[in-house]
Amino acid sequence: MRVFEAILLLSLIGCAVSVAFTKDLLTSIIIFMSYSLIMCVIWILLQSPDLAVTEAAVGAGVTSILFFVTLKKIRAIRKEDQDEQTK
Protein backbone atom coordinates (compact mmCIF):
# COMPACT_ATOMS: atom_id res chain seq x y z
CA MET A 1 0.00 0.00 0.00
CA ARG A 2 2.88 2.37 0.73
CA VAL A 3 4.18 1.91 -2.82
CA PHE A 4 0.77 2.91 -4.22
CA GLU A 5 0.70 6.00 -2.00
CA ALA A 6 4.22 6.96 -3.10
CA ILE A 7 3.24 6.56 -6.76
CA LEU A 8 0.19 8.76 -6.19
CA LEU A 9 2.24 11.46 -4.47
CA LEU A 10 4.88 11.42 -7.21
CA SER A 11 2.14 11.60 -9.84
CA LEU A 12 0.59 14.52 -7.99
CA ILE A 13 3.89 16.39 -7.97
CA GLY A 14 4.42 15.52 -11.63
CA CYS A 15 1.00 16.91 -12.55
CA ALA A 16 1.62 20.12 -10.62
CA VAL A 17 4.99 20.70 -12.28
CA SER A 18 3.80 19.78 -15.77
CA VAL A 19 0.83 22.16 -15.58
CA ALA A 20 3.23 24.96 -14.77
CA PHE A 21 5.43 24.24 -17.78
CA THR A 22 2.82 23.26 -20.39
CA LYS A 23 2.18 25.91 -23.02
CA ASP A 24 -0.92 24.34 -24.59
CA LEU A 25 -4.04 25.33 -22.64
CA LEU A 26 -6.02 22.20 -23.51
CA THR A 27 -3.21 20.00 -22.25
CA SER A 28 -3.04 22.06 -19.06
CA ILE A 29 -6.74 21.52 -18.43
CA ILE A 30 -6.44 17.77 -18.93
CA ILE A 31 -3.45 17.60 -16.58
CA PHE A 32 -5.41 19.66 -14.04
CA MET A 33 -8.24 17.11 -14.26
CA SER A 34 -5.72 14.34 -13.61
CA TYR A 35 -4.41 16.26 -10.61
CA SER A 36 -7.94 16.51 -9.19
CA LEU A 37 -8.62 12.82 -9.72
CA ILE A 38 -5.36 11.85 -8.02
CA MET A 39 -6.27 14.12 -5.11
CA CYS A 40 -9.64 12.39 -4.96
CA VAL A 41 -7.96 9.00 -4.58
CA ILE A 42 -5.61 10.39 -1.93
CA TRP A 43 -8.57 11.74 0.06
CA ILE A 44 -10.16 8.29 -0.10
CA LEU A 45 -6.94 6.69 1.18
CA LEU A 46 -6.92 9.23 4.02
CA GLN A 47 -10.44 8.02 4.89
CA SER A 48 -12.13 11.29 4.10
CA PRO A 49 -14.90 10.40 1.64
CA ASP A 50 -16.66 13.76 1.95
CA LEU A 51 -13.57 15.60 0.69
CA ALA A 52 -13.04 12.97 -2.01
CA VAL A 53 -16.54 13.47 -3.38
CA THR A 54 -16.15 17.25 -3.22
CA GLU A 55 -12.79 17.09 -5.02
CA ALA A 56 -14.24 14.84 -7.72
CA ALA A 57 -17.31 17.00 -8.23
CA VAL A 58 -15.72 20.42 -8.04
CA GLY A 59 -12.11 19.85 -9.03
CA ALA A 60 -12.42 17.31 -11.81
CA GLY A 61 -16.01 18.08 -12.74
CA VAL A 62 -17.31 21.62 -12.56
CA THR A 63 -14.01 23.48 -12.72
CA SER A 64 -12.78 21.46 -15.69
CA ILE A 65 -16.02 22.03 -17.58
CA LEU A 66 -15.77 25.76 -16.92
CA PHE A 67 -12.18 25.72 -18.18
CA PHE A 68 -13.22 23.87 -21.35
CA VAL A 69 -16.05 26.34 -22.03
CA THR A 70 -13.75 29.29 -21.41
CA LEU A 71 -11.11 27.84 -23.71
CA LYS A 72 -13.70 27.32 -26.44
CA LYS A 73 -14.91 30.91 -26.09
CA ILE A 74 -11.36 32.28 -26.16
CA ARG A 75 -10.57 30.36 -29.34
CA ALA A 76 -13.86 31.51 -30.87
CA ILE A 77 -12.98 35.12 -30.10
CA ARG A 78 -9.54 34.67 -31.65
CA LYS A 79 -11.09 33.15 -34.79
CA GLU A 80 -13.50 36.09 -35.09
CA ASP A 81 -10.59 38.52 -34.73
CA GLN A 82 -8.63 36.70 -37.41
CA ASP A 83 -11.64 36.70 -39.75
CA GLU A 84 -12.09 40.46 -39.27
CA GLN A 85 -8.41 41.11 -39.98
CA THR A 86 -8.52 39.18 -43.27
CA LYS A 87 -11.46 41.24 -44.56
C-alpha positions in Angstrom: 0.0 0.0 0.0 2.9 2.4 0.7 4.2 1.9 -2.8 0.8 2.9 -4.2 0.7 6.0 -2.0 4.2 7.0 -3.1 3.2 6.6 -6.8 0.2 8.8 -6.2 2.2 11.5 -4.5 4.9 11.4 -7.2 2.1 11.6 -9.8 0.6 14.5 -8.0 3.9 16.4 -8.0 4.4 15.5 -11.6 1.0 16.9 -12.5 1.6 20.1 -10.6 5.0 20.7 -12.3 3.8 19.8 -15.8 0.8 22.2 -15.6 3.2 25.0 -14.8 5.4 24.2 -17.8 2.8 23.3 -20.4 2.2 25.9 -23.0 -0.9 24.3 -24.6 -4.0 25.3 -22.6 -6.0 22.2 -23.5 -3.2 20.0 -22.2 -3.0 22.1 -19.1 -6.7 21.5 -18.4 -6.4 17.8 -18.9 -3.4 17.6 -16.6 -5.4 19.7 -14.0 -8.2 17.1 -14.3 -5.7 14.3 -13.6 -4.4 16.3 -10.6 -7.9 16.5 -9.2 -8.6 12.8 -9.7 -5.4 11.8 -8.0 -6.3 14.1 -5.1 -9.6 12.4 -5.0 -8.0 9.0 -4.6 -5.6 10.4 -1.9 -8.6 11.7 0.1 -10.2 8.3 -0.1 -6.9 6.7 1.2 -6.9 9.2 4.0 -10.4 8.0 4.9 -12.1 11.3 4.1 -14.9 10.4 1.6 -16.7 13.8 1.9 -13.6 15.6 0.7 -13.0 13.0 -2.0 -16.5 13.5 -3.4 -16.2 17.2 -3.2 -12.8 17.1 -5.0 -14.2 14.8 -7.7 -17.3 17.0 -8.2 -15.7 20.4 -8.0 -12.1 19.8 -9.0 -12.4 17.3 -11.8 -16.0 18.1 -12.7 -17.3 21.6 -12.6 -14.0 23.5 -12.7 -12.8 21.5 -15.7 -16.0 22.0 -17.6 -15.8 25.8 -16.9 -12.2 25.7 -18.2 -13.2 23.9 -21.4 -16.0 26.3 -22.0 -13.8 29.3 -21.4 -11.1 27.8 -23.7 -13.7 27.3 -26.4 -14.9 30.9 -26.1 -11.4 32.3 -26.2 -10.6 30.4 -29.3 -13.9 31.5 -30.9 -13.0 35.1 -30.1 -9.5 34.7 -31.7 -11.1 33.1 -34.8 -13.5 36.1 -35.1 -10.6 38.5 -34.7 -8.6 36.7 -37.4 -11.6 36.7 -39.7 -12.1 40.5 -39.3 -8.4 41.1 -40.0 -8.5 39.2 -43.3 -11.5 41.2 -44.6 
